[in-house]
Amino acid sequence: MFETEPPVAKQSNFSKIKDAFKYLLAEKNILIVIVFASVINFILAGYELILPFASFAFSKNAYAFFLTAESVGGLLGAVASNLIRK
């Protein structure tokens, strides 16, 4: 009457991770996006880590200026990314 799917064999977490890496190696576009996002995230983390100390090296308002520059850069990057795709 109702079709049921056969039960799926349980996999260990290690085999799931291994399958995920095999999939990523097969799908190069997804791998490139993940690597690019990881590198950008690493750079931004370092930038935001030292950002509060900018007022010691620059003027008193440097922290606010750099936060504003980061926001404007993100907006310009999103617009440029959208234009490049088209």
C-alpha positions in Angstrom: 0.0 0.0 0.0 2.6 2.6 1.1 6.1 2.5 -0.2 8.7 2.7 2.4 12.3 3.5 1.9 14.8 0.9 3.1 16.5 1.8 6.4 19.7 3.8 6.0 22.8 2.2 7.6 24.2 4.3 10.3 27.5 5.9 9.5 30.1 7.1 12.0 30.9 10.8 12.2 34.4 10.1 10.7 32.9 8.5 7.6 30.4 11.4 7.2 33.3 13.9 7.3 35.3 11.8 4.9 32.3 11.7 2.5 31.9 15.4 2.8 35.6 16.0 1.9 35.2 13.7 -1.1 32.2 15.6 -2.2 34.0 19.0 -1.9 36.9 17.6 -3.9 34.5 16.6 -6.6 32.7 19.9 -6.6 35.4 22.5 -7.3 33.2 25.5 -7.4 31.9 24.9 -3.8 35.4 24.2 -2.6 36.7 27.5 -4.1 33.8 29.4 -2.4 34.5 27.8 1.0 38.3 28.4 0.8 37.8 32.0 -0.3 35.2 32.6 2.5 37.6 31.1 5.1 40.5 33.3 4.0 38.4 36.4 4.1 37.0 35.4 7.5 40.6 34.9 8.8 41.7 38.4 7.5 38.6 40.1 9.0 39.1 38.4 12.3 42.7 39.8 12.5 41.5 43.2 11.4 38.8 43.3 14.0 41.1 42.0 16.7 43.6 44.9 16.4 40.9 47.5 15.5 40.3 48.7 19.1 43.9 49.6 19.4 43.9 51.9 16.4 43.3 54.9 18.6 46.7 54.4 20.1 48.5 54.5 16.7 46.3 57.0 15.0 43.9 59.8 16.1 41.2 59.5 18.8 38.5 58.9 16.2 40.4 56.2 14.3 38.3 53.3 15.7 35.0 54.9 14.4 36.6 55.8 11.1 37.8 52.2 10.5 34.5 50.7 11.5 32.8 53.0 9.0 35.3 52.1 6.3 34.7 48.4 6.9 30.9 48.9 6.5 31.3 51.0 3.4 33.7 48.4 2.0 31.3 45.6 2.6 28.5 47.5 0.9 30.7 48.3 -2.1 31.9 44.7 -2.3 28.3 43.4 -2.3 27.3 45.9 -5.1 30.5 45.0 -7.1 29.8 41.3 -6.7 26.3 41.7 -7.9 27.4 43.7 -10.9 30.2 41.2 -11.8 27.7 38.3 -11.8 25.5 40.1 -14.3 
